[in-house]
Amino acid sequence: MSESLPPIDSSRRDFLRLGTATTVGLALAAQMHAAPVTNAQTMINVPFAKSNARIAIVGLGGRGTSLLKNLVATDAQIVALCDIVESKVRAAQQIASKAGKGTPEIFYGNDHSFEKLMKRTDIDLVIVSTSWAWHAPISIAAMESGKHAAMEVPGVTTIEDCWKVIDTSERTRRHCMILENCCYGYNETLILRMAHAGALGELLYGEGAYLHDLREILFANEGEGLWRREDHTKRDGNLYPTHGLGPIANCMQVQRGDRFHHLVSMSTMQRGLEIYRKEHIPANDPKWKEKYVCGDMNVSMIKTEKGRTITVKHDVVNPRPYSRVNMLTGTKGLFEDYPPRIYVEGQKGGEAYGTLDAWKQYEHPLWSKEGDAARKSGGHGGMDYIMLYRLVQCLKQGLAPDMDVYDCAAWGCIYPLSVQSVARGSAPVDVPDFTRGKWQVRTASQIATSV
């Protein structure tokens, strides 16, 4: 399917405000996993209508501001900015102005200030970089008002919201993407092209993770500390799966010839947050009233329809070096990251790991062309710049997005499904088929096959 999206209809100024469900009851799990009845056409392989890449950002905290700094280095137009806090949005406005992007209109004041932004008819895409609970409602509002949406990781965090964003995307004919920057890292894109070229043989197993000491950030009285710690008081599971999972899913062509079938998940006891609180937080601080329920290390294993397996780990509350593991195994060899090393059968050096230098012919064209600019950007080694450069390229050239709403749902759903599995004593939990069967006839993501 190569249907082109129509230009944004300026008359569609109203939108439905849809709330999100913060939990999914186990008794409703089977119902929630079923695909809703719909007559809408799929958004698979649907290209953007060519545009000038007029972009708005909702959420100008640390992450939103970082995205803005990378975005102003591209050909995008920054049209509007929104945040609850006036000082943040005014500072962001200055960043855009100093970069020669004009003076974008600003919106601020409360949780619903974004609603006024959605009334503008000159916005092609809205980037959502708020707290997680607002990802789905703001993205839905964007699509309902005729705009595409791109939400920060981990995307949507309930099964209900997975189906809501899919149904809204299909009905409005607007894309809703996940901004998974790790899919655009140098190593990740090189290995992606190796995998699709068959250099590692038939893929069998992958392992991704988010192992990052965030204790200081989680207990901060600003930024993510104001909301991110709350999930650790409500749910026990893999709270942040997409950084490790996204690159592996792309290599294995999940949603494009294979799909996640079911998962099992288990967590250790929780200790890290309590220990850190005891050592760093004054006894009269309100944080002492919190009870942490999320196990420190969660390990979730996914089985695909074709029989591949993927392990996804999560630990952000203990002292450790940063790692996403990023391991891929096939019948001809394997790659492991942190540090990067590769072994392919028959390579020089015998049964010993080699470096990626010997496989530079698989360097992704995006990095060959924009690598110097990316490395200067300061955004996670350049992956943030490459991600946004590519997004703008898709908008301006009228290409289909590399990761679409079905990827957003499939990767994000691991969070609530892992919570369900842990609650059931690590019982298997089925993963919904968000493509409604179309994964069997899809082609590979453009990021792997073109550019």
Salt bridges, closest charged atoms under 4 A:
GLU3 OE1 - ARG173 NH2 3.07
GLU86 OE2 - ARG90 NE 2.73
GLU105 OE1 - ARG120 NH1 2.67
GLU115 OE2 - ARG17 NE 2.64
GLU115 OE2 - HIS112 ND1 2.78
ASP122 OD2 - ARG120 NH2 2.54
ASP124 OD1 - ARG54 NH2 2.95
GLU144 OE2 - ARG171 NH2 2.45
GLU152 OE2 - ARG63 NE 2.90
GLU160 OE2 - LYS164 NZ 3.48
ASP167 OD1 - ARG436 NH2 2.89
GLU170 OE1 - ARG436 NH1 2.94
GLU180 OE2 - HIS243 ND1 2.72
GLU188 OE2 - ARG324 NH2 2.67
GLU207 OE2 - LYS313 NZ 3.03
ASP213 OD1 - ARG215 NE 2.87
GLU224 OE1 - ARG228 NH1 2.64
GLU230 OE2 - LYS234 NZ 2.65
ASP231 OD2 - ARG235 NH1 3.46
ASP258 OD2 - ARG308 NH1 2.80
ASP285 OD1 - LYS287 NZ 3.49
GLU290 OE2 - ARG229 NH2 2.78
GLU305 OE1 - ARG259 NE 3.43
ASP315 OD2 - ARG320 NH1 3.45
GLU336 OE1 - ARG341 NH2 3.47
GLU363 OE2 - LYS360 NZ 3.01
ASP384 OD2 - ARG63 NH1 2.80
ASP384 OD2 - HIS380 ND1 2.92
ASP402 OD2 - ARG390 NE 2.90
ASP404 OD2 - ARG442 NH2 2.56
ASP407 OD2 - ARG256 NH2 2.81
